């Protein structure tokens, strides 16, 4: 019974792999297009840059780690640090604080899901 459940979960992950890969490639191509073609001064370019980068990092790290929650935390941490860097608040303390916050959030959610 347990093996059948594991096989179903594995088959579900395999079904979702190809669409997620296609979405990740589309997001990376949009991000590269924005990076090389749009002027950095406009608000639209700012929003499209960060949202396409968030999408591409999220899908890429989700595919690598096999967990959408891990992909969201890693990509959110990278985006948060880039935003801090853009407003000149990026330093080692903020990087470590952001990492500790994300790890604490993951540990909390892990133990909450267990019980």
N, C-alpha and C positions, 0 to 999 in steps of 0.2 A: 504494500500500500504506500509506504513512504517512497519507494523507488519510483512508483508511477507518478507521484506528485512531483518529484524532482525532475522526471522526464518531461512532464507538462510545463514546468517552469523553464526548463532549458529550451524547449521548443518555442515557448513564448518569447524568450530573449532572442532566439534566432530569427523569429519573424519580425521583430522590431529592429533588428540590426540594419537591414538594407535601407528602410525609409529614414532612419536616423542618420545613416551615412550620407544619403542624398541631401538631407536637410543641412547637415554640417558642411558639405561641399558648397551648397548654395550660399550659406551664410559666410563662408570663407571668401567666396568669389565676390559677394556684395561688399565685404569689408575691404578686400583688395581694391575694388573699384573706387570705393570712397577714399581710401588711403592715397591712391595715386591720382585721382581725377578731380575731386572736389576741393574747393578752397577751404582752408581750416577756419576761417573767420566767421562763417555763417552758423546760426543756431541749428539749422537743419542738418548740416554736415556733422556737427557735434553730436546730435541725437542719433543720427544714423550710424555714425562711427561706433559709438559705445553700445548701442543695441545690437548691431550686427556682430561686434566683437563678443558681446555677452552670449549671443546665440551660438556663434561658432565655437567659442571656448566651452560652453555648456554641453553641446552635443559631442564635441571631441573628447572632453574629459569623461562624459557619461559613457561613451563607447569604450574608452580605455579602461575605466575602473569597473564598468558593469553596473554602476549604480547612479541613478539620476540625482539622488541627494548629494552624493560626493561630487558629481559634476557641477551641481549648483553651488555648493560651498566653495569649491576651488575657483570656479569662474567668477563668482561674486567677490571673493577675496582679491582676485587679480584686478577686477574692475574697480573695487573700492580703493585699492592702493594706487591705481592709475589716476583716479579722481583726486585722491590726496596729493599725488605728485603734481597734478595740474594746478592746484591752488597753493603749491609750495609748502605743504604740510607733511611731506613724505620724509620720514627719518626712520632709524632703526627701532626706536621705541614704538612708533605707530605700527610698523610692520610686525613686530613681535606681539603687540597688543591685539592687532587684527588676527594674527595666527592663533593666539591663545583663545580669543573669543570664538573663532570658528571651531577649534578643537573642543572647547567646552560645550558649544552648541551641539556638536556631533555626539559627544559622550552623553549629554542629556537626552537627546532624541533616541540614541541607541538603547539606553536603559528604560526609557519610557515605553518604547515599542516592545521591549522584552516582557514587561509586566502587564 
